[in-house]
Amino acid sequence: MELSNEENLSDIEDMIRNISQLPRLLTIKPYVVYFIHRDASPSMLHEIITEAKQTERFTIVPKYKSTEYDTMSMHIELIQQTATILVSIDYSHEKDKRTLLYDTLCQFFSIIFHSSNLVQTWGGNLMHKLKPFLSHELFTINQINQCRLSDIQQEFKIWYNQTFIHQICCYHYLQYDDIDGPFCSCIYRPYKSVSAQWSLLKAVAYTFNEYLYDHTYDITKCLAITKLADVIEQQWTIQQVEEYKMKYHIAQKRAITDKGNETKENRQKVPENVVKKQKIIHTNTTTQTTTKIVLVPDPKAPSLNGIGTGPNSYKQIIR
Ligand SMILES: [Zn+2]
């Protein structure tokens, strides 16, 4: 297997061995975040229904709060052509049942689980993941069964192993079989067992050279799963993966090297030209409960041919 610009990549990657020191996850499309809970405005509840009706592909990240069995927290990404919409739901069965929020969420989930839609998640059976929330009566098992479910974690392992095949000198090199094995010596294949599953953190790091940082609202997990799903759907080749890394990260790492200043803080910085374009242009925030964050593309930002618009090059609006 040959890597384009292999020397350059390996030299620079050697300098960054800790995943948390990689550049933060870049987003491919501009996105909007809706925070949905009992204080969300009726217009916002109406908006997520409208948007869901226009969407055919979703990513779901359920969250569990061990101390609050009554509460359902969940992030759902509505993946659309030119933008993406993140809906962060907090629902209390005790406090919110038979309210407008309850009615809206019932309708919202009935739209999502329609038979024509694809619902993506990372790891495990979505049915099993949503089971703890069935008692809230926002959706049923029959509804979940209607849609097409996709476990991106499993699909990623297949795509990665077929793309980043064992090197010829690896003990596990086989012409027609790219499964993981205990004697694999390939440094770009971190898992050495057929049954081992990728963590989302490592999948993002090994594919994009990016760090899945802990966002305040944890919405980055949705964005990361969708970004990996897009790569799998488009069947990126190793050349496309390397072109992406070269385009977005090699220049940044070289700049850090040239400065001779390798503090953790500096390594995590996104390129300076991007930071300057990413500014809050409206901060008329009312309350935390009705916050909607909008990230829109900066028209001056560079685009990435064949991969998407310039990630991270967005102006941020907080309503
Ligand atoms: Zn190997």
Residues whose N, C-alpha, C, O or C-beta is under 5 A from the ligand:
A	BS01	ZN	H166 Q167 C170 H172 C184 S185 C186
